[in-house]
Amino acid sequence: MSNQIKKEFQQPKESVRLNKYMSEAGICSRREADKIIESGRVFVDGKRAEVGMRIMPGQEVMVGKRKISKKDEMVVLAVNKPAGIVCTEEKRERKSIIRFLDYPIRITYIGRLDKDSTGLLLMTNNGDIINKMMRAGNRHEKEYKVTVDKPVNEKFIREMSGGVPILDTVTRPCTVTKIGKYTFSIILTQGLNRQIRRMCEALGYEVKELKRLRIMNIELGNLKEGEYRQLTDRELNELYELIRDSSNETVKTPCRKK
């Protein structure tokens, strides 16, 4: 799979719309790019850019005083992480997500899943997006499907959704829905260390399976375990709109386990 990606990177690229190029470089959404272009702040090969224009590889694009080069092109991947793969950049870890994907450029994860958990993991080379998505104060949604060792009842649903005392705090109220005798879905807007497992344990339950289904507007869908895909243009544009007003203040622990 990685060899195929490498070949694609080596193939000549056709012209692209300037707003798409700016979006993929991690500058802003396409809509915002058009506004910036209209404002006269974007130049291509030293000439003022126009809305709707297309550019070819090798052309120089400037946004204000900042030059956008090929190395700035943004990558955001949706990955279906298998169990046993570790979210770490530790080079000595043989089962790290970095080694598992073997992607041709340097990327890192947005929000850890612990070793035993599976499902949607986003990976990118854009640090600004990581901070905006993972900072707890921005309250972005993450949805999970959880299987536990005992039947899910109304009392459990009520207590999980209302807030559970763990780690010297009480979890934020969240949406919990029963979907089977032993399974439920939960939507969190925070990322405490191994939060779902700790919440269940505090209520006398043990998590048997934990799978992340969604991060904000990005859904796991039919992506097979162990595979990955690029986000679509629509997903990226929606994501930009969702994080537009989010703080990008650097967080000390941007990726926490569930």
N, C-alpha and C positions, 0 to 999 in steps of 0.2 A: 504493500500500500504506500509506504514512504517513497519507494523508488518511482512510482507513478507520479507522485506529487513533485519529486525532484525534476522529472522530465518536463512536467508542465511549467515549472519555473524557468526551464532552459529554453522553452519555445518562444519565438517572437510574439509579442503582444500587439494587437490592433489598437487603433486609437480609442480613447475613452472620453466621455464627457468630463469636463473640468470639475463639475460639482461631485461626480462620482469619485474622481481621483482624490479630491479633497476629503471626502467622507472616508474613503479607504485608507487615507493617510492618518486618520484619527483626529482630524481638525474639528469637524462638526457634522451635522446631518446635511443631506443634500439641500434641504430647504434653507437652512442657515447659510450654506455655501453660496447659494444664489444671491442671498442678501448681501453677503460680504463682497461678492463679485460686483454687484450693482453699486456698492459703496465706493468702488474704485481702488480697493486695497489689494487687489490680486493682479499680478503681472506674469505673463508667459513670455519667456525669452526677452525680457525687458520692455514688453509692450503691455499696455493696460488690457486686461482680459474682458471678455464679453460673456454675458449669460448665454448658455447653450453651446458654447464653443467646445471643440474636441481637441485633445492633445495626443501627441505620439510619445512613445518611450524616448527618453533622452532630452526632452524639452525641459527647460528650467522654469519651475513654478515658484513664485514668491508670494507669501501672504504677509503683508507688511514688510518687516525686515527679516522674516523667517523663510529660509529656503526649504522647500519640501523635496526630498530626494527619494530614490527608489527604496532606500533602506528604511524610510519612514512608513512605507505601506503597512497598513494595519491588518493584522490577522486576528480573527475571532473564530474559534472552533467550538462546536458542540460535540462533546465526547460522551459515549456511554461507557462509563468506567466499570470494569469487572471487579468482583471481589478478589482480594489478594494483592491489588495494586495500591501502592502507597503514594499519597500526595506529598511529595517532598522534592527538593532540589538537591538533596544530599547525593553526591556523586557515587558514594560507596554503596548506596541502596540499589541492589540489582533489580528490584521490582518497582522502581519509581515510575511515576506516570510519564516523566520526561524520557526515560529509556524506553518505556513501553510504546510511546507514540513515534519516537525517533523522527521528529519533524525536522525539515531541512533548515529552519531558522529558529532562533531562540524564542521560546514562548513559556509562559508559566500559567498556573491555574488561578481561577477566580473562585475562591471558596472551597475549602477542602471537603472531601468525603473521607471518612476513616477507612481503614484497610478492609473491613468487613462489609462496608456499605457499597451499594452500586448505584448506577443511574447517571443523571445529567451532571456533567462537569464542563464548565466553560474554561477555555484556555486562550490566552492572548499575548501579544507583545506590547500592549498599550497600558502603561501603569496608571494613567489618569482614569481610565474606565474601571480598573480594579478598585481604586480608592473610592470612586463614586458609587459603585455597586455594593461594596462590602462594608462601608462605614455604617455602623449600627443606627446612627441617628437619622439616616436616610430612609429607613424602614421599608426596604424593598422586599417583595414577597419571594419565598421559596417554598415549594410544595413537595410533599413526600408521601409515599405509600408505605405503611408500616404493618408488619405482621408480628403479633405478640403470642405469648405462651398460654394465655387464658382468654376466655370469651370477653369480648368488648361489650360493656353494659352502659346504661345511661349515666350512672354515677361516674364512671371512668371518663366518659366524654365530657361531662360537665366540669369535672375537676381539671382535666387537661386543658380545656379551652379557657377556663377562668384564671389560670395561673398556678404554677407549682413551685413551692420553695425548693430551690437548689442553689448550690454555690453561693450561699450567703445572700441570696436575693430571691425575688419572686418573678417568674417568667411573665412576659407580656401576655395579655389575653390574645388568643389566636383562634383560628377556625379549625375545628376538628369534626370530621364526619365519619360515621360508621359505614363501611362498604362491604363487610363480610363478618362472619362469626368471630374471626380472629384478626381482622384487618380494619384499618382506618386510614383516612387521609388527614394530613395536618399541614396548615399553611403558617409559616413563621415569618416574622419581620425582624428577627434578631438572630444572633449566631453565637450563643454561649457554647463553651466547650462540651462536646458530646451531648448537646441539649436534649434531643429527643430520647436518647437512651437513659439519661439521668431522670428526665421527667417520668418516664414509664417506671423506672426502678423505684422512684419515690412513692409511687402509687401501688407498688407490689406486683408490677408486671416486668417481664423480661422481653426485650426485643429479639426476635428471631431473624427477621429480614427487614432491611431498611433501604428504600430505593427513592432517589430524588427524581421527580417527574418534571419539574418546572423551576426555572429561575426567571422571575419577572415575566417578560413576554416570550421567553424562549422555552419551548417544550421539547421533551425527549422524543415524543412521537414514536415512530416505528424504527428509529435508529437501533441497529443490532448491537448487542453487547460486544465491546472491544473495537467498535468502529467510530469514525468521526466524520464530520462534514463542516464546510464553511457555512456561516450564517448567511441567510439570503439578504438581498438588499432591503426587502421589506422589514425583516427582523431587525436589521441594523438601524434603519430609520426610526422604527418604533422604540428601540432601545435608547437611541439618542434623545428622543422626546421625553422618555421616562426619567432619564438622568440629567436632563438639561438644567434643572434647578437644584440638583444635589450637590452637596459639599464634596470637594475633592481633597479635603484635608487628609494628609497621610495618616494611616492608622498603623499602630504598632504591631497588631496581629490581624492583618487583613483577611486571613483565611483560617477559619476555625472549624473544627470537626463537629459532625452531627452524630 
